């Protein structure tokens, strides 16, 4: 099947933020490890064609599907170096699956949870190697779907049903998306695993096809998208997914374990109770990046995608922690954030083995022109658990919001907590 190489592809900015002015404290060995992890090389936004294979073999499925606020894969890789195959790695805020993918790559038993069904489904696809047979089946089925979609466009066929609200798209783009989505629905009915993979590829092109500037911006733009272009974008994304899974990223001698992914709120998933799937003392390592207070709003980031994927956003609207959209006074928001932090951190305390390490990536934020230290709530919550902050490192990052007031430098923190007896 013919591929469509792109010269100098643009990469996700969430993997290429600069960092400088490193600060460390605590256990010298651990602090040095944290500092090295925070200063992993930034990924350039554009890559020369001759360097593309090296990048894809290094990062593999991490490069598939945009997702704001992703943790750098090489940071996670640096924090897994001392683990051995068969140990258990937990990420209670799985997001786009960075931790789960890195754990699966070296044969760890990975566990993740999230309130977003998109996160759980995307992580499952990225953290599960695609067998050669499925890779070929995806390419073959995708070509059939692509040709059927172009035929719909050519004949101006109206789809049997609509999905998202049409005002978010150019009229001809909306009709093409609906027709392409209908073709994928038929694959889902005939072969659920193939259909799910093709549907998540569809998710990767939705925002680009809409009038929304980006997933993290509600600003609208006028895009010039020709007829049939959406279907071509989708086909190229299928080819990209297959290429990323077959680029040498997965270690052939490693026994892979399917990730255990739980759709749910970390505040309840990690706690003991009826139906809890996680036993006390069952986790060797935790690596996670919890919500930054008032920084992101994943409900709005992925609202366009939810409609096409059939995801009910009510759980995300209700349970997403620390979201930017929350309208309580700052004092109340901080109070809730402190309580939420203690809740999920005490769950980690229960699950970690004695002397087990928990690594947390968290950033400072600005709310109502007020600077909020991202690491403070974690330090305070840990004081009432058996987790001890044994090392920290931080680097300066650009502010993600503008303020009329002078602000301290924004820092991203990497903290190491140890489970004491």
C-alpha positions as CSV (number, residue, x, y, z in Angstrom):
1,X,0.0,0.0,0.0
2,X,1.3,3.4,-0.9
3,X,2.3,5.7,2.0
4,X,2.3,9.4,2.1
5,X,5.6,10.7,3.6
6,X,5.5,14.3,4.8
7,X,8.6,16.4,4.7
8,X,9.5,18.2,8.0
9,X,6.4,17.0,9.9
10,X,5.2,19.4,12.7
11,X,5.2,17.7,16.1
12,X,3.2,18.2,19.2
13,X,4.2,21.3,21.2
14,X,3.4,19.4,24.5
15,X,6.5,17.3,23.8
16,X,8.8,20.2,23.0
17,X,8.5,22.8,25.8
18,X,11.9,24.3,26.8
19,X,13.1,24.1,30.3
20,X,16.1,25.8,32.1
21,X,17.3,27.0,35.5
22,X,17.3,23.5,37.2
23,X,16.8,23.4,41.0
24,X,17.1,20.3,43.1
25,X,17.0,19.3,46.8
26,X,16.8,16.2,49.0
27,X,18.5,12.9,48.5
28,X,21.4,13.7,46.2
29,X,21.3,10.6,44.0
30,X,17.5,10.8,43.5
31,X,17.6,14.5,43.0
32,X,20.2,14.1,40.3
33,X,18.0,11.5,38.6
34,X,15.0,13.8,38.8
35,X,17.0,16.7,37.3
36,X,18.3,14.5,34.4
37,X,14.7,13.4,33.7
38,X,13.4,17.0,33.6
39,X,16.2,18.0,31.2
40,X,15.6,15.3,28.6
41,X,16.2,16.8,25.1
42,X,13.3,18.7,23.8
43,X,11.7,17.3,20.7
44,X,12.0,19.7,17.8
45,X,8.7,20.9,16.2
46,X,10.1,20.1,12.8
47,X,12.2,17.1,11.8
48,X,14.2,16.5,8.7
49,X,13.0,13.5,6.6
50,X,16.3,11.7,7.1
51,X,15.9,11.9,10.9
52,X,12.3,10.8,11.0
53,X,12.9,7.0,11.4
54,X,15.2,7.6,14.4
55,X,12.5,9.7,16.0
56,X,9.7,7.2,15.3
57,X,11.7,4.2,16.5
58,X,12.5,6.1,19.7
59,X,9.0,7.4,20.5
60,X,6.8,5.0,18.5
61,X,3.1,5.3,19.4
62,X,3.7,8.3,21.7
63,X,3.7,10.4,18.6
64,X,0.1,9.3,17.7
65,X,-2.8,11.6,18.5
66,X,-2.5,15.1,20.0
67,X,-3.2,15.5,23.7
68,X,-2.5,18.8,25.5
69,X,-0.2,18.6,28.6
70,X,1.4,15.2,27.9
71,X,4.3,14.2,30.0
72,X,7.6,13.8,28.0
73,X,8.1,10.1,27.2
74,X,11.8,10.2,27.8
75,X,11.2,11.7,31.3
76,X,9.1,8.6,32.1
77,X,11.7,6.3,30.6
78,X,14.4,7.8,32.8
79,X,12.2,7.1,35.9
80,X,11.7,3.4,34.9
81,X,15.4,2.5,34.3
82,X,15.8,0.5,37.5
83,X,12.5,-1.5,37.1
84,X,12.5,-5.1,35.8
85,X,10.0,-6.9,33.7
86,X,7.0,-8.2,35.7
87,X,6.9,-5.4,38.2
88,X,3.8,-3.2,38.5
89,X,3.6,0.4,37.5
90,X,0.6,2.6,38.2
91,X,-0.5,5.9,36.7
92,X,-3.8,7.1,38.3
93,X,-4.1,10.0,35.8
94,X,-3.4,8.1,32.6
95,X,-4.2,10.9,30.1
96,X,-2.8,9.9,26.7
97,X,-1.0,6.9,28.1
98,X,2.6,8.0,28.2
99,X,3.4,6.1,31.4
100,X,1.5,3.0,30.3
101,X,3.2,2.9,27.0
102,X,6.7,3.2,28.5
103,X,5.9,0.5,31.1
104,X,4.6,-1.9,28.5
105,X,7.7,-1.4,26.4
106,X,9.9,-2.9,29.1
107,X,7.5,-5.6,30.2
108,X,6.0,-4.0,33.3
109,X,2.5,-4.8,34.4
110,X,0.9,-1.4,33.9
111,X,-2.3,0.0,35.6
112,X,-4.0,3.2,34.8
113,X,-7.3,5.0,35.4
114,X,-9.0,8.1,34.1
115,X,-12.4,9.7,34.2
116,X,-12.2,10.1,30.4
117,X,-13.2,7.2,28.2
118,X,-11.2,8.7,25.4
119,X,-8.0,8.5,27.6
120,X,-8.7,4.9,28.5
121,X,-9.4,3.9,24.9
122,X,-6.5,5.8,23.4
123,X,-4.1,4.4,26.0
124,X,-5.2,0.9,25.3
125,X,-4.5,1.3,21.6
126,X,-1.1,3.0,22.2
127,X,0.1,0.6,24.9
128,X,-0.8,-2.6,23.2
129,X,1.6,-3.6,20.3
130,X,-0.2,-4.3,17.1
131,X,0.6,-7.8,15.7
132,X,1.8,-7.9,12.0
133,X,-1.5,-9.4,11.0
134,X,-3.5,-6.6,12.5
135,X,-1.3,-4.0,11.0
136,X,-1.9,-5.4,7.5
137,X,-5.7,-5.8,8.3
138,X,-5.8,-2.2,9.4
139,X,-4.2,-1.0,6.2
140,X,-6.4,-3.1,4.0
141,X,-9.6,-2.2,5.7
142,X,-8.6,1.5,5.8
143,X,-8.1,1.6,2.1
144,X,-11.6,0.2,1.5
145,X,-13.1,2.7,3.9
146,X,-11.1,5.5,2.2
147,X,-12.3,4.6,-1.2
148,X,-15.9,4.3,0.0
149,X,-15.7,7.7,1.6
150,X,-14.4,9.3,-1.5
151,X,-17.2,7.7,-3.5
152,X,-19.7,9.2,-1.1
153,X,-18.1,12.6,-1.6
154,X,-18.2,12.2,-5.4
155,X,-21.8,11.2,-5.4
156,X,-22.8,13.8,-2.7
157,X,-24.4,11.1,-0.7
158,X,-26.1,12.2,2.6
159,X,-25.1,10.0,5.5
160,X,-27.9,8.0,7.3
161,X,-27.2,9.9,10.5
162,X,-25.3,12.9,11.9
163,X,-22.9,13.1,14.8
164,X,-21.5,16.4,16.2
165,X,-23.2,19.8,15.7
166,X,-22.7,21.0,12.1
167,X,-21.9,24.6,12.9
168,X,-18.4,23.6,14.0
169,X,-17.4,22.6,10.5
170,X,-17.6,23.8,6.9
171,X,-20.8,22.2,5.4
172,X,-19.0,20.0,2.9
173,X,-16.4,18.9,5.6
174,X,-19.2,18.0,8.0
175,X,-20.9,15.8,5.4
176,X,-17.6,14.1,4.5
177,X,-16.9,13.5,8.2
178,X,-20.3,12.0,8.8
179,X,-19.9,9.7,5.7
180,X,-16.5,8.6,6.8
181,X,-17.7,8.0,10.3
182,X,-20.6,5.8,8.9
183,X,-18.1,3.7,6.9
184,X,-16.0,3.2,10.1
185,X,-19.2,2.2,12.0
186,X,-19.7,-0.6,9.6
187,X,-16.2,-1.9,10.3
188,X,-17.0,-1.6,14.1
189,X,-20.0,-3.8,13.6
190,X,-18.0,-6.4,11.6
191,X,-14.7,-6.4,13.5
192,X,-14.7,-4.5,16.8
193,X,-10.9,-4.3,17.4
194,X,-10.2,-3.0,13.9
195,X,-13.1,-0.6,14.1
196,X,-12.0,0.8,17.4
197,X,-8.5,1.5,16.0
198,X,-9.9,3.1,12.9
199,X,-12.3,5.2,15.1
200,X,-9.4,6.5,17.3
201,X,-7.6,7.5,14.1
202,X,-10.7,9.4,13.2
203,X,-10.5,11.1,16.6
204,X,-7.0,12.3,15.7
205,X,-8.3,14.3,12.8
206,X,-11.5,15.8,14.2
207,X,-10.1,19.1,15.6
208,X,-8.0,19.6,12.5
209,X,-11.1,19.3,10.4
210,X,-13.2,21.6,12.5
211,X,-13.4,25.4,12.8
212,X,-11.8,25.2,16.3
213,X,-8.2,26.6,16.2
214,X,-6.8,23.8,18.4
215,X,-8.0,21.4,21.1
216,X,-6.8,23.9,23.9
217,X,-8.4,27.0,22.2
218,X,-12.1,27.8,21.7
219,X,-11.2,30.4,19.1
220,X,-12.6,29.7,15.6
221,X,-10.8,29.9,12.4
222,X,-11.6,29.5,8.7
223,X,-9.9,26.5,7.2
224,X,-9.6,25.9,3.5
225,X,-10.3,22.1,3.2
226,X,-10.9,20.6,-0.2
227,X,-13.4,17.8,-0.9
228,X,-11.8,14.5,-0.1
229,X,-9.1,16.0,2.0
230,X,-10.6,14.8,5.3
231,X,-10.6,11.2,4.0
232,X,-7.0,11.5,2.9
233,X,-5.9,12.9,6.3
234,X,-7.6,10.0,7.9
235,X,-5.9,7.4,5.6
236,X,-2.5,9.0,6.3
237,X,-3.1,8.8,10.0
238,X,-3.9,5.0,9.7
239,X,-0.6,4.6,7.9
240,X,1.1,6.6,10.6
241,X,-0.3,4.5,13.4
242,X,0.9,1.3,11.7
243,X,4.3,2.8,11.0
244,X,4.7,3.9,14.6
245,X,3.9,0.4,15.9
246,X,6.3,-1.2,13.5
247,X,9.2,1.3,13.6
248,X,11.3,-0.7,16.1
249,X,9.9,1.0,19.2
250,X,8.7,-2.3,20.9
251,X,11.5,-4.5,22.2
252,X,11.1,-7.9,20.6
253,X,12.6,-9.9,23.4
254,X,10.3,-8.4,26.0
255,X,7.2,-10.2,27.2
256,X,4.3,-7.7,27.0
257,X,1.5,-7.5,29.5
258,X,-1.8,-6.0,28.4
259,X,-2.5,-2.8,30.5
260,X,-5.2,-2.9,33.1
261,X,-7.1,0.3,32.4
262,X,-10.0,1.5,34.6
263,X,-12.5,4.1,33.7
264,X,-13.1,6.0,36.9
265,X,-12.1,8.7,39.3
266,X,-8.7,8.2,41.0
267,X,-10.2,9.5,44.3
268,X,-12.4,6.3,44.4
269,X,-10.5,3.9,42.2
270,X,-7.4,3.9,44.5
271,X,-9.4,3.7,47.7
272,X,-10.4,0.4,49.4
273,X,-14.0,-0.6,49.0
274,X,-16.5,-2.8,47.3
275,X,-15.4,-3.6,43.8
276,X,-11.9,-2.2,44.1
277,X,-9.6,-4.0,41.7
278,X,-6.3,-2.9,43.3
279,X,-4.9,-4.6,46.4
280,X,-2.9,-2.9,49.1
281,X,0.8,-3.1,48.6
282,X,0.4,-4.4,45.0
283,X,2.2,-1.6,43.2
284,X,6.0,-1.3,42.9
285,X,6.2,2.2,41.4
286,X,3.9,5.1,40.7
287,X,4.6,7.7,37.9
288,X,1.9,10.3,37.3
289,X,1.1,13.9,36.4
290,X,-2.0,15.0,38.3
291,X,-4.2,17.9,37.2
292,X,-2.5,21.3,37.4
293,X,-4.8,23.6,39.3
294,X,-6.7,25.8,36.8
295,X,-4.5,25.1,33.9
296,X,-6.3,22.6,31.6
297,X,-9.9,21.8,30.8
298,X,-10.0,18.4,29.1
299,X,-13.8,18.5,28.8
300,X,-13.5,21.4,26.3
301,X,-10.3,20.1,24.8
302,X,-12.0,16.9,23.6
303,X,-15.6,18.0,23.3
304,X,-15.6,17.7,19.5
305,X,-14.1,14.2,19.8
306,X,-16.6,12.9,22.3
307,X,-19.6,13.5,20.0
308,X,-18.0,11.4,17.2
309,X,-16.8,8.7,19.5
310,X,-20.1,8.3,21.3
311,X,-18.5,9.3,24.6
312,X,-20.9,10.6,27.3
313,X,-19.0,13.7,28.7
314,X,-21.1,13.9,31.9
315,X,-18.7,12.0,34.1
316,X,-15.8,14.2,32.9
317,X,-17.9,17.3,33.5
318,X,-18.7,16.1,37.0
319,X,-15.4,14.6,38.1
320,X,-12.6,16.3,36.3
321,X,-10.3,17.8,39.1
322,X,-8.8,21.2,39.1
323,X,-10.2,22.2,35.7
324,X,-9.8,25.7,34.4
325,X,-13.6,26.1,33.9
326,X,-14.4,25.7,37.6
327,X,-15.9,29.0,38.7
328,X,-15.6,28.9,42.5
329,X,-13.7,31.7,44.3
330,X,-9.9,31.0,44.3
331,X,-9.9,30.2,48.0
332,X,-12.6,27.6,47.6
333,X,-10.8,26.1,44.5
334,X,-7.6,25.8,46.5
335,X,-9.3,24.2,49.4
336,X,-11.0,21.6,47.1
337,X,-7.7,21.0,45.3
338,X,-5.9,20.3,48.7
339,X,-8.6,17.8,49.6
340,X,-8.5,16.1,46.3
341,X,-4.7,15.9,46.4
342,X,-4.8,14.2,49.8
343,X,-7.5,11.8,48.6
344,X,-5.6,10.3,45.7
345,X,-2.3,10.5,47.4
346,X,-3.6,8.5,50.4
347,X,-4.8,5.9,47.8
348,X,-1.2,5.7,46.4
349,X,0.1,5.3,50.0
350,X,-2.2,2.2,50.4
351,X,-1.2,0.6,47.1
352,X,2.6,1.2,47.1
353,X,4.9,-1.5,48.5
354,X,7.1,-0.6,51.4
355,X,10.0,1.6,50.3
356,X,8.3,2.0,46.9
357,X,8.7,5.2,45.0
358,X,6.1,7.6,43.7
359,X,7.2,10.2,41.1
360,X,4.9,13.1,40.5
361,X,5.2,15.7,37.7
362,X,3.2,18.9,38.5
363,X,3.4,22.5,37.4
364,X,2.7,25.9,38.9
365,X,-0.3,27.8,37.6
366,X,-1.9,31.3,37.6
367,X,-5.5,31.8,38.5
368,X,-7.1,35.3,38.6
369,X,-3.6,36.8,38.3
370,X,-2.5,34.8,41.4
371,X,0.5,32.5,41.3
372,X,-0.2,29.0,42.6
373,X,2.7,26.7,43.6
374,X,2.0,23.3,42.1
375,X,4.2,21.3,44.5
376,X,2.8,22.8,47.7
377,X,-0.4,20.8,47.9
378,X,1.5,17.5,47.4
379,X,4.0,18.3,50.1
380,X,1.2,19.2,52.6
381,X,-0.9,16.2,51.7
382,X,2.1,13.8,52.1
383,X,2.6,15.0,55.7
384,X,-0.5,13.1,56.9
385,X,0.4,9.9,55.0
386,X,3.3,7.4,55.1
387,X,4.7,9.0,52.0
388,X,7.7,11.2,52.4
389,X,9.1,13.7,49.9
390,X,12.7,12.5,49.6
391,X,13.8,14.5,46.6
392,X,12.7,17.3,44.3
393,X,13.8,19.0,41.1
394,X,12.2,21.7,39.1
395,X,12.9,23.8,35.9
396,X,11.4,27.0,34.6
397,X,8.8,26.7,32.0
398,X,6.9,29.4,30.0
399,X,3.7,30.7,31.5
400,X,0.7,29.2,29.7
401,X,-1.6,32.1,30.5
402,X,-1.0,35.9,30.3
403,X,-1.3,38.2,33.2
404,X,-1.2,42.0,33.6
405,X,0.7,41.5,36.9
406,X,4.4,40.6,37.2
407,X,4.6,36.9,38.1
408,X,7.3,34.7,39.5
409,X,8.8,32.2,37.0
410,X,6.6,29.3,36.4
411,X,8.2,26.0,37.3
412,X,7.5,22.4,36.6
413,X,8.3,20.1,39.5
414,X,9.3,16.5,39.6
415,X,8.9,15.0,43.1
416,X,10.0,11.7,44.5
417,X,8.0,10.3,47.4
418,X,8.9,7.1,49.3
419,X,6.4,4.8,51.0
420,X,7.7,4.4,54.6
421,X,6.8,1.5,56.9
